[in-house]
Amino acid sequence: MKHTLLFVAAFLCAAFSAFGQVQAVDSLGLTVRLAKSASRIVSLSPASTEVLFAVGATVVGDTTYCVYPPEALAVEKVGGFSADSMSIEKILSLKPDLVVSNGKIHKPATDELARYGIPTFAYDPSGFDGIAAGIVAIGTLAGRKEAAVLVASIMKEKIAKVEKTIAVIPASQRLSVFWEVYNDPLMTCGSATFQHAIVEAGGGKDIFSDLAGSWPMVSAEEVIRRAPQAIMGADDHGEALTLDAIVKRPGWSLVPAVRSGKIFLIPTGIVSNPGPRVADGVLAVAKALYPRLFP
């Protein structure tokens, strides 16, 4: 709890309001300043939509990929996920005072919005501290700072509770995990991603923790060589990440995870979107790996 309070106190020094103005630093390191709290916000990604609803912000537009919470389904749609799918005309028609993007992915769209004087905030965090900071930053800009601080604090406390439970397992006895992002080409999560953080906080030892970046491609031979004791991934990965499918991959029947049947699909919403529900992702990973600790 102490480290959470220290984090909140430090972050509130960076995101504050004065003379009616609000400001916060986004994931690209840019300071976003608004004349007043945003009351008509358009979200361009599922993660930012989840955060906005969690803190109680007013969302007037989001995308077809924004399905959580259920209330997001009723919001006006402005596009899909990529920048070129966004309808600038539709966004402008909603008269937003802030657009929350997914960072560099949406840069062509946000650059165009900037020409119309629409302020944008990039939300693309990595790691739990980055997610918590982003939640508070978005809440600050939306005039929901107190709610955002609470959401971020609860998220971190839930994660800490899981970590405390699995602390009884010595590091040498924790299961090694291969997190499969995609099967063709074979991809995993790099050490800079929140998926890596979810695996580690859930008590797993990421077999590719030595790889930097976001989504490195790896060879099947290297996965086999590193011999993970469990294989995990999001449940939207499809039929490619099942025991029946994996055992048919050349050489994979030798992998300990395949021999023991430890292939786990985790609900995508809690491991693919960097929002407050990543705490649920940590718990899901821990329950899969160490069910006896979570009866």
N, C-alpha and C positions, 0 to 999 in steps of 0.2 A: 504494500500500500504506500509505503514511504517513497519508493522510487517513482510511483505513479504521480504522487502529489508534486514531487520535485520536477518531473517532466512537465506537468501542467503549468506550474509556476514559471518555469523557464520559457515555455512556448508562448504564454500569454504576454510575455515581454516583447515578443516579435509580432504578434497579431493583436492589435488593439484598436480602439476607436477613440477619436478625439474630435471635438467641435463638429459632431455629426458625421464625420468621415470614418470610413472603415478601411482597413488594409490587411493584407496577408500575403505571405510568400508561397508561390505555387511549386509544383514538382520540377519545374524548369529553372527554379531559382529566381523567378521574376516576381517583383512586388506588384500586386494588383491593388489599386486604390479606387474606391468608390465614394461618391459624394454622400451617399447614405446607404443603409443596408438594402441589399437586393430583395425585391419582393415579387419579381417575375423572372424566374430562372429557367433556362433551357439546358438540359443535360444531354450530352452526346455519347454517353457510355453507360452500360449497366451498373458499373461500380459507383460512379458519381450519383446516379439516380438513387441507388440504395442508400448512400450516405445522406443525400438531401432529404429523403423521406424520414430517415432515422432521426435527424436533428429537427424535423418539423419545419423545413423550408417550404416555400411555395414554388412548385414545379409546374410550369405552363407548357412545357414541351420536352419530349424525350424521343427515343428511337424504338424501332420494332424489336430490338434485342433486349429492351428493358422490360422484364417480366416480373421483377420483384422490387418492392412488395406488390401484391395484387392491384393496389391502387394505381400503380404505374401504367397498367394496361389501359386505363381510361384517359390517359393524358394524350394530347395532340402529338402525332408522330411527325418528326422532321427528317427522317432518313433511316438508314440501316446502321452500319458500323463504320465503314471507311469514309474518308473525307469526301470522296467523289459521290457518295450516296446521299450526302446531306443537301437538303433544299434550302439554299440561302434565302430564297424568296419566302419560304414558309417560316423560317426562323424569324426573319424581319417582321413578318405579319403578326407574330406573337408579341412584338414590342418588348423583348427581354431587356432587363437591366444588368444581366449577367449570363454568360454562357460558360458552362463547365465542360471542358473537353478532356480527351484522353492523352493530351500532350502532343508529341511530335506526329503521331498518327493522323491527327486532325489539323495539322498546321496549315495546309492549303485553305481549309474552310475558315479557320480562325483568323488567318491573314486577311481573307476577304471581309469577314465580319468587322475587323479592325478598321477597314476603310469606311465603314458605315458608323464608326464610333461606338461599336458594341464591345464592352470590356469582356475579356475571356480569362478563365482560370484553368490551368492545366492540372489535372489530378491523375497522376500515374506513379503512385508510391511503390517503394520496395522495402520490405521488412515491416515489422509491427510498429516500430517507432514512426516510420514514414506514414503508415496508414493512420495512426493516431494523430499525428501532426496535421495530416491532410483533412481529417474529420473536423478538427478544431478550426482549421483555417477556413474551410467551407462554411462551418457554422458561424464564424465571425463575420464573414461577408454577407451572410443571410440574416444577420441580426439574431442568431440563435446560438450565441457563444456558450451560454451556461448549459444548454441542452447538449451541445456538441462535446463539451468537456466531460459531461456525465457519460455520454455514449462511449467516448474514447477510454475513459477510466474503467467502465464496466468490461469493455472488450479486453483490456490488458489484465484486469483482475481475474477474468475467466481463464485466460491463458496461463496466468501464474498458478491458478488452482490446479490445472492439469499438470503443469511442470512439477508442482509439489508432490502430487500423487505418484508420478513416475520416478521421482527422485530416489525411491527405494531400489531401483534397478541400477546396478553399477554400469558405468559407461561400457565396460568390456562385455557386458551381457546384453546390450541393446541390439535390436535387430537392424541389420543393414537393409536399406531400401533403395530400389530403383523406381524413380517417379517417371512414368512414361507420359510425355505430353502428346506425342504423335508417333505412329508406327511406320509411316512411309512418306518421307524419310524418318528414321528413328531419331526422336528428339527427347531431351530431358530438360529439367529446370536447372539453371545456373545458380551459383551461390548468391547472386544479387537479387533473386526473386523471392516473393513472399511465399511461394510454394515450397521452396527450400526451407524457409523459416518454419512453415507449418510442419514439415516432416521432422525437423530437428526438435521443435517444441513438443511434438507428439511422441517423442521418445525414439524416433528412428535415426539411423545414421545414413545420411544421403551418400550413396556410393560415388556420386560425382560432385561432391562438395568442393573438389579441387578445381572445378571449371568455373571461370568467371563469366560474366555476361548474363543474358537472359535465357535464351532458348538454344543452347548448343546442340548440334547434331552429333550423335555418337554411333559407333559401329556395334553391330550385334555381337561381334567377337569380343569387344571390350566389356560389354555387359556380362557376357558369359564368363569372362576371365575374372571380373570383380565379384561374381557369385553372390548376388543379393539374396537375402533370406526372405524378403517380401517384395512384391511388385505392386505399385499403386498408381492410380490415375483418376481423373475426373470421369464421372459416369456418362458423359456425353461423348466419350472416346469411341463408343459403339462396340461392335462385336469383336473388334481387333484386340481388346484388352479383356479377354476371358481365358480361363484355363484351357478350354478346348482349342481356342485359336492359338494361344502362345505355345502349347505343347507341340504344335505342328511346325513351328519355326525351327529350321535346322540348328541342332545343337542345344536348343533351349531346354530340352528335357533333362539336361544335366544340371541346370540351375537349381540351387536349393529351394528357392521360392516356388518353383514349378513342381518339384518333387513333393513338397509338403502341402501344395495347394494354397499357399498364402498369396493369392491374387485378390486385391481389394479395389473395388470401385467406390469412390467417394462422391456424394452429390456435388455436381459442378458448381452450384450456386455458392457453396461455402468454401470452395478451394480455387475458384477461377476468377472471382471478383474481389479486389482488395478493399473490402469494406468491413463493417463491424462483425459480420458473420464469420470472419476467418477464425474467430475463437471457437466457433462450432466445428470448423474444419480441423483445428488442432485436437479437439475432443474426439472427433470421428476417427482420426488417425490413431490416436492413443488407444481407443476402444478396440480397433481392428488388430493392432499389434499386441496389446496386453489385456485381453478381455477379462482376465481374472481380477484385475485391479479396478474394473468398472462394472460391477455386477448390476 
